[in-house]
């Protein structure tokens, strides 16, 4: 004879909440999967290899701040003579 016994199980879940490093705006939430993976919202990174050294920026930014930083970076490059190809 087989009996089925139903028991409640309590589980924990990890929620990762993201805010913009510059303006503090809430970007969103990502759930962590069982294997530890979660989507990192608002990831922004740029890097340049100049004169045998790496220069980089790694931040969590909302879309508006990403546009501002990218625009400032492009303007700075153009100001010193870089051109878009």
N, CA, C and O atoms as CSV, one atom per row, in Angstrom:
chain,resi,resn,atom,element,x,y,z
A,1,UNK,N,N,0.848,-1.165,0.000
A,1,UNK,CA,C,0.000,0.000,0.000
A,1,UNK,C,C,0.902,1.240,0.000
A,1,UNK,O,O,1.958,1.257,0.634
A,2,UNK,N,N,0.469,2.262,-0.716
A,2,UNK,CA,C,1.216,3.512,-0.804
A,2,UNK,C,C,0.390,4.633,-0.213
A,2,UNK,O,O,-0.805,4.760,-0.481
A,3,UNK,N,N,1.051,5.442,0.594
A,3,UNK,CA,C,0.400,6.622,1.172
A,3,UNK,C,C,1.136,7.861,0.673
A,3,UNK,O,O,2.364,7.878,0.586
A,4,UNK,N,N,0.392,8.861,0.359
A,4,UNK,CA,C,0.982,10.135,-0.030
A,4,UNK,C,C,0.774,11.102,1.125
A,4,UNK,O,O,-0.350,11.351,1.561
A,5,UNK,N,N,1.884,11.636,1.604
A,5,UNK,CA,C,1.831,12.595,2.693
A,5,UNK,C,C,2.327,13.929,2.158
A,5,UNK,O,O,3.435,14.015,1.627
A,6,UNK,N,N,1.523,14.956,2.292
A,6,UNK,CA,C,1.910,16.282,1.830
A,6,UNK,C,C,2.346,17.107,3.032
A,6,UNK,O,O,1.628,17.235,4.024
A,7,UNK,N,N,3.580,17.676,2.906
A,7,UNK,CA,C,4.135,18.490,3.975
A,7,UNK,C,C,4.538,19.842,3.414
A,7,UNK,O,O,5.054,19.928,2.299
A,8,UNK,N,N,4.306,20.885,4.173
A,8,UNK,CA,C,4.751,22.204,3.703
A,8,UNK,C,C,6.273,22.327,3.824
A,8,UNK,O,O,6.884,21.831,4.770
A,9,UNK,N,N,6.857,22.999,2.842
A,9,UNK,CA,C,8.293,23.223,2.848
A,9,UNK,C,C,8.522,24.730,2.770
A,9,UNK,O,O,7.935,25.415,1.932
A,10,UNK,N,N,9.368,25.228,3.638
A,10,UNK,CA,C,9.708,26.644,3.632
A,10,UNK,C,C,11.036,26.827,2.916
A,10,UNK,O,O,12.013,26.140,3.213
A,11,UNK,N,N,11.063,27.757,1.972
A,11,UNK,CA,C,12.303,28.025,1.248
A,11,UNK,C,C,12.623,29.514,1.339
A,11,UNK,O,O,11.748,30.347,1.578
A,12,UNK,N,N,13.893,29.818,1.142
A,12,UNK,CA,C,14.346,31.200,1.117
A,12,UNK,C,C,14.743,31.518,-0.320
A,12,UNK,O,O,15.219,30.646,-1.047
A,13,UNK,N,N,14.547,32.758,-0.720
A,13,UNK,CA,C,15.022,33.186,-2.022
A,13,UNK,C,C,15.773,34.497,-1.839
A,13,UNK,O,O,15.454,35.306,-0.968
A,14,UNK,N,N,16.764,34.679,-2.672
A,14,UNK,CA,C,17.556,35.901,-2.614
A,14,UNK,C,C,17.121,36.839,-3.729
A,14,UNK,O,O,17.103,36.466,-4.902
A,15,UNK,N,N,16.774,38.046,-3.351
A,15,UNK,CA,C,16.420,39.085,-4.304
A,15,UNK,C,C,17.551,40.104,-4.311
A,15,UNK,O,O,17.978,40.570,-3.254
A,16,UNK,N,N,18.026,40.442,-5.477
A,16,UNK,CA,C,19.074,41.449,-5.614
A,16,UNK,C,C,18.423,42.726,-6.141
A,16,UNK,O,O,17.877,42.745,-7.244
A,17,UNK,N,N,18.488,43.790,-5.343
A,17,UNK,CA,C,17.899,45.074,-5.715
A,17,UNK,C,C,19.019,46.012,-6.142
A,17,UNK,O,O,20.062,46.084,-5.492
A,18,UNK,N,N,18.797,46.727,-7.234
A,18,UNK,CA,C,19.834,47.571,-7.820
A,18,UNK,C,C,19.400,49.028,-7.846
A,18,UNK,O,O,18.268,49.355,-8.202
A,19,UNK,N,N,20.336,49.900,-7.456
A,19,UNK,CA,C,20.131,51.345,-7.517
A,19,UNK,C,C,21.299,51.968,-8.273
A,19,UNK,O,O,22.415,51.449,-8.250
A,20,UNK,N,N,21.031,53.076,-8.936
A,20,UNK,CA,C,22.054,53.781,-9.709
A,20,UNK,C,C,23.118,54.360,-8.772
A,20,UNK,O,O,22.792,54.988,-7.765
A,21,UNK,N,N,24.382,54.145,-9.112
A,21,UNK,CA,C,25.489,54.666,-8.313
A,21,UNK,C,C,25.562,56.192,-8.336
A,21,UNK,O,O,26.098,56.796,-7.407
A,22,UNK,N,N,25.028,56.824,-9.386
A,22,UNK,CA,C,25.128,58.278,-9.498
A,22,UNK,C,C,23.914,59.007,-8.931
A,22,UNK,O,O,24.060,59.884,-8.080
A,23,UNK,N,N,22.733,58.653,-9.391
A,23,UNK,CA,C,21.537,59.415,-8.980
A,23,UNK,C,C,20.709,58.719,-7.899
A,23,UNK,O,O,19.827,59.337,-7.304
A,24,UNK,N,N,20.984,57.446,-7.642
A,24,UNK,CA,C,20.258,56.717,-6.604
A,24,UNK,C,C,18.925,56.138,-7.049
A,24,UNK,O,O,18.225,55.521,-6.246
A,25,UNK,N,N,18.559,56.323,-8.316
A,25,UNK,CA,C,17.291,55.806,-8.846
A,25,UNK,C,C,17.250,54.282,-8.743
A,25,UNK,O,O,18.249,53.610,-8.998
A,26,UNK,N,N,16.087,53.742,-8.368
A,26,UNK,CA,C,15.895,52.295,-8.292
A,26,UNK,C,C,15.834,51.731,-9.706
A,26,UNK,O,O,15.023,52.172,-10.521
A,27,UNK,N,N,16.695,50.751,-9.998
A,27,UNK,CA,C,16.765,50.163,-11.337
A,27,UNK,C,C,15.860,48.942,-11.448
A,27,UNK,O,O,15.172,48.761,-12.452
A,28,UNK,N,N,15.862,48.111,-10.420
A,28,UNK,CA,C,15.024,46.927,-10.473
A,28,UNK,C,C,15.535,45.825,-9.567
A,28,UNK,O,O,16.471,46.015,-8.791
A,29,UNK,N,N,14.897,44.662,-9.683
A,29,UNK,CA,C,15.198,43.514,-8.843
A,29,UNK,C,C,15.418,42.290,-9.708
A,29,UNK,O,O,14.769,42.114,-10.739
A,30,UNK,N,N,16.344,41.443,-9.274
A,30,UNK,CA,C,16.644,40.199,-9.960
A,30,UNK,C,C,16.654,39.071,-8.937
A,30,UNK,O,O,17.230,39.207,-7.858
A,31,UNK,N,N,16.015,37.961,-9.281
A,31,UNK,CA,C,15.996,36.801,-8.387
A,31,UNK,C,C,17.220,35.933,-8.613
A,31,UNK,O,O,17.622,35.697,-9.752
A,32,UNK,N,N,17.802,35.467,-7.540
A,32,UNK,CA,C,18.953,34.570,-7.636
A,32,UNK,C,C,18.459,33.142,-7.848
A,32,UNK,O,O,17.585,32.667,-7.124
A,33,UNK,N,N,19.018,32.471,-8.834
A,33,UNK,CA,C,18.650,31.090,-9.126
A,33,UNK,C,C,19.360,30.142,-8.163
A,33,UNK,O,O,20.243,30.555,-7.412
A,34,UNK,N,N,18.975,28.889,-8.189
A,34,UNK,CA,C,19.557,27.901,-7.281
A,34,UNK,C,C,21.059,27.737,-7.453
A,34,UNK,O,O,21.758,27.391,-6.500
A,35,UNK,N,N,21.564,27.980,-8.661
A,35,UNK,CA,C,23.000,27.827,-8.911
A,35,UNK,C,C,23.792,29.093,-8.566
A,35,UNK,O,O,25.003,29.142,-8.783
A,36,UNK,N,N,23.113,30.119,-8.027
A,36,UNK,CA,C,23.788,31.341,-7.620
A,36,UNK,C,C,23.784,32.440,-8.658
A,36,UNK,O,O,24.216,33.556,-8.373
A,37,UNK,N,N,23.304,32.149,-9.862
A,37,UNK,CA,C,23.283,33.156,-10.923
A,37,UNK,C,C,22.135,34.132,-10.697
A,37,UNK,O,O,21.045,33.742,-10.278
A,38,UNK,N,N,22.393,35.394,-10.977
A,38,UNK,CA,C,21.339,36.402,-11.040
A,38,UNK,C,C,21.748,37.454,-12.061
A,38,UNK,O,O,22.935,37.712,-12.260
A,39,UNK,N,N,20.766,38.051,-12.700
A,39,UNK,CA,C,21.036,39.080,-13.695
A,39,UNK,C,C,21.423,40.369,-12.977
A,39,UNK,O,O,20.709,40.833,-12.089
A,40,UNK,N,N,22.546,40.935,-13.365
A,40,UNK,CA,C,23.007,42.178,-12.755
A,40,UNK,C,C,22.481,43.345,-13.581
A,40,UNK,O,O,22.996,43.649,-14.657
A,41,UNK,N,N,21.463,43.980,-13.063
A,41,UNK,CA,C,20.818,45.069,-13.783
A,41,UNK,C,C,21.669,46.337,-13.696
A,41,UNK,O,O,22.310,46.596,-12.678
A,42,UNK,N,N,21.667,47.115,-14.765
A,42,UNK,CA,C,22.338,48.399,-14.776
A,42,UNK,C,C,23.851,48.343,-14.893
A,42,UNK,O,O,24.533,49.335,-14.637
A,43,UNK,N,N,24.378,47.191,-15.279
A,43,UNK,CA,C,25.836,47.076,-15.421
A,43,UNK,C,C,26.331,48.050,-16.481
A,43,UNK,O,O,25.803,48.094,-17.593
A,44,UNK,N,N,27.342,48.824,-16.132
A,44,UNK,CA,C,27.954,49.751,-17.084
A,44,UNK,C,C,29.458,49.627,-16.957
A,44,UNK,O,O,30.011,49.798,-15.870
A,45,UNK,N,N,30.117,49.331,-18.058
A,45,UNK,CA,C,31.578,49.243,-18.025
A,45,UNK,C,C,32.152,49.721,-19.354
A,45,UNK,O,O,31.614,49.445,-20.426
A,46,UNK,N,N,33.240,50.431,-19.249
A,46,UNK,CA,C,34.010,50.889,-20.400
A,46,UNK,C,C,35.473,50.733,-20.013
A,46,UNK,O,O,35.841,50.918,-18.853
A,47,UNK,N,N,36.291,50.398,-20.977
A,47,UNK,CA,C,37.722,50.305,-20.672
A,47,UNK,C,C,38.537,50.728,-21.901
A,47,UNK,O,O,38.115,50.572,-23.046
A,48,UNK,N,N,39.710,51.263,-21.610
A,48,UNK,CA,C,40.632,51.719,-22.641
A,48,UNK,C,C,42.034,51.274,-22.269
A,48,UNK,O,O,42.435,51.344,-21.108
A,49,UNK,N,N,42.760,50.823,-23.251
A,49,UNK,CA,C,44.160,50.462,-23.053
A,49,UNK,C,C,44.994,51.555,-23.696
A,49,UNK,O,O,45.076,51.654,-24.920
A,50,UNK,N,N,45.616,52.379,-22.852
A,50,UNK,CA,C,46.376,53.522,-23.344
A,50,UNK,C,C,47.740,53.530,-22.666
A,50,UNK,O,O,47.840,53.448,-21.442
A,51,UNK,N,N,48.767,53.627,-23.461
A,51,UNK,CA,C,50.128,53.770,-22.947
A,51,UNK,C,C,50.481,52.641,-21.968
A,51,UNK,O,O,51.030,52.879,-20.893
A,52,UNK,N,N,50.154,51.422,-22.366
A,52,UNK,CA,C,50.462,50.201,-21.616
A,52,UNK,C,C,49.747,50.106,-20.265
A,52,UNK,O,O,50.214,49.413,-19.361
A,53,UNK,N,N,48.607,50.806,-20.128
A,53,UNK,CA,C,47.817,50.727,-18.905
A,53,UNK,C,C,46.337,50.695,-19.251
A,53,UNK,O,O,45.904,51.272,-20.248
A,54,UNK,N,N,45.570,50.012,-18.412
A,54,UNK,CA,C,44.126,49.944,-18.574
A,54,UNK,C,C,43.464,51.020,-17.726
A,54,UNK,O,O,43.818,51.216,-16.564
A,55,UNK,N,N,42.518,51.702,-18.309
A,55,UNK,CA,C,41.666,52.650,-17.605
A,55,UNK,C,C,40.242,52.139,-17.763
A,55,UNK,O,O,39.805,51.841,-18.874
A,56,UNK,N,N,39.524,52.036,-16.663
A,56,UNK,CA,C,38.183,51.450,-16.774
A,56,UNK,C,C,37.210,52.068,-15.788
A,56,UNK,O,O,37.591,52.662,-14.779
A,57,UNK,N,N,35.956,51.907,-16.116
A,57,UNK,CA,C,34.867,52.302,-15.230
A,57,UNK,C,C,33.904,51.125,-15.168
A,57,UNK,O,O,33.511,50.577,-16.199
A,58,UNK,N,N,33.529,50.741,-13.954
A,58,UNK,CA,C,32.565,49.664,-13.721
A,58,UNK,C,C,31.590,50.157,-12.664
A,58,UNK,O,O,31.950,50.307,-11.497
A,59,UNK,N,N,30.360,50.405,-13.078
A,59,UNK,CA,C,29.356,50.950,-12.167
A,59,UNK,C,C,27.994,50.326,-12.449
A,59,UNK,O,O,27.786,49.657,-13.462
A,60,UNK,N,N,27.088,50.564,-11.530
A,60,UNK,CA,C,25.688,50.226,-11.716
A,60,UNK,C,C,24.967,51.538,-11.982
A,60,UNK,O,O,24.891,52.397,-11.105
A,61,UNK,N,N,24.433,51.695,-13.206
A,61,UNK,CA,C,23.825,52.958,-13.609
A,61,UNK,C,C,22.461,52.749,-14.249
A,61,UNK,O,O,22.230,51.759,-14.944
A,62,UNK,N,N,21.561,53.695,-14.005
A,62,UNK,CA,C,20.274,53.686,-14.705
A,62,UNK,C,C,20.522,54.085,-16.159
A,62,UNK,O,O,21.611,54.550,-16.493
A,63,UNK,N,N,19.538,53.910,-17.010
A,63,UNK,CA,C,19.711,54.211,-18.438
A,63,UNK,C,C,20.061,55.678,-18.678
A,63,UNK,O,O,20.885,55.990,-19.537
A,64,UNK,N,N,19.429,56.582,-17.914
A,64,UNK,CA,C,19.713,58.009,-18.104
A,64,UNK,C,C,21.156,58.335,-17.764
A,64,UNK,O,O,21.811,59.064,-18.509
A,65,UNK,N,N,21.665,57.816,-16.665
A,65,UNK,CA,C,23.051,58.094,-16.267
A,65,UNK,C,C,24.045,57.407,-17.204
A,65,UNK,O,O,25.135,57.929,-17.440
A,66,UNK,N,N,23.677,56.243,-17.739
A,66,UNK,CA,C,24.535,55.592,-18.732
A,66,UNK,C,C,24.699,56.495,-19.951
A,66,UNK,O,O,25.801,56.644,-20.480
A,67,UNK,N,N,23.595,57.096,-20.392
A,67,UNK,CA,C,23.641,57.995,-21.551
A,67,UNK,C,C,24.498,59.220,-21.256
A,67,UNK,O,O,25.262,59.664,-22.113
A,68,UNK,N,N,24.373,59.766,-20.051
A,68,UNK,CA,C,25.145,60.953,-19.671
A,68,UNK,C,C,26.637,60.637,-19.646
A,68,UNK,O,O,27.435,61.388,-20.207
A,69,UNK,N,N,27.023,59.533,-19.001
A,69,UNK,CA,C,28.437,59.160,-18.903
A,69,UNK,C,C,29.008,58.881,-20.300
A,69,UNK,O,O,30.103,59.340,-20.626
A,70,UNK,N,N,28.271,58.134,-21.114
A,70,UNK,CA,C,28.736,57.832,-22.468
A,70,UNK,C,C,28.891,59.112,-23.283
A,70,UNK,O,O,29.869,59.269,-24.015
A,71,UNK,N,N,27.937,60.022,-23.159
A,71,UNK,CA,C,28.003,61.289,-23.879
A,71,UNK,C,C,29.220,62.107,-23.439
A,71,UNK,O,O,29.923,62.669,-24.279
A,72,UNK,N,N,29.471,62.175,-22.137
A,72,UNK,CA,C,30.635,62.911,-21.628
A,72,UNK,C,C,31.937,62.288,-22.131
A,72,UNK,O,O,32.878,62.994,-22.492
A,73,UNK,N,N,31.973,60.966,-22.149
A,73,UNK,CA,C,33.161,60.260,-22.618
A,73,UNK,C,C,33.409,60.554,-24.099
A,73,UNK,O,O,34.543,60.824,-24.495
A,74,UNK,N,N,32.358,60.503,-24.914
A,74,UNK,CA,C,32.480,60.789,-26.348
A,74,UNK,C,C,32.916,62.228,-26.570
A,74,UNK,O,O,33.776,62.494,-27.409
A,75,UNK,N,N,32.322,63.169,-25.815
A,75,UNK,CA,C,32.698,64.581,-25.962
A,75,UNK,C,C,34.166,64.789,-25.598
A,75,UNK,O,O,34.871,65.530,-26.283
A,76,UNK,N,N,34.634,64.145,-24.529
A,76,UNK,CA,C,36.033,64.285,-24.121
A,76,UNK,C,C,36.970,63.743,-25.194
A,76,UNK,O,O,38.004,64.343,-25.488
A,77,UNK,N,N,36.605,62.609,-25.775
A,77,UNK,CA,C,37.434,62.033,-26.836
A,77,UNK,C,C,37.466,62.934,-28.070
A,77,UNK,O,O,38.523,63.137,-28.668
A,78,UNK,N,N,36.315,63.470,-28.447
A,78,UNK,CA,C,36.257,64.370,-29.607
A,78,UNK,C,C,37.044,65.651,-29.352
A,78,UNK,O,O,37.691,66.177,-30.259
A,79,UNK,N,N,36.990,66.155,-28.117
A,79,UNK,CA,C,37.684,67.387,-27.771
A,79,UNK,C,C,39.205,67.254,-27.940
A,79,UNK,O,O,39.886,68.245,-28.205
A,80,UNK,N,N,39.738,66.035,-27.788
A,80,UNK,CA,C,41.178,65.866,-27.943
A,80,UNK,C,C,41.562,65.306,-29.311
A,80,UNK,O,O,42.718,64.955,-29.546
A,81,UNK,N,N,40.571,65.227,-30.220
A,81,UNK,CA,C,40.883,64.885,-31.594
A,81,UNK,C,C,40.449,63.510,-32.087
A,81,UNK,O,O,40.697,63.173,-33.245
A,82,UNK,N,N,39.810,62.711,-31.243
A,82,UNK,CA,C,39.330,61.416,-31.723
A,82,UNK,C,C,38.156,61.632,-32.671
A,82,UNK,O,O,37.379,62.574,-32.521
A,83,UNK,N,N,38.046,60.734,-33.652
A,83,UNK,CA,C,36.953,60.810,-34.621
A,83,UNK,C,C,36.221,59.483,-34.679
A,83,UNK,O,O,36.803,58.420,-34.461
A,84,UNK,N,N,34.941,59.568,-34.976
A,84,UNK,CA,C,34.116,58.376,-35.136
A,84,UNK,C,C,34.422,57.733,-36.474
A,84,UNK,O,O,34.510,58.423,-37.489
A,85,UNK,N,N,34.585,56.417,-36.486
A,85,UNK,CA,C,34.853,55.713,-37.752
A,85,UNK,C,C,33.630,54.979,-38.214
A,85,UNK,O,O,33.658,54.328,-39.258
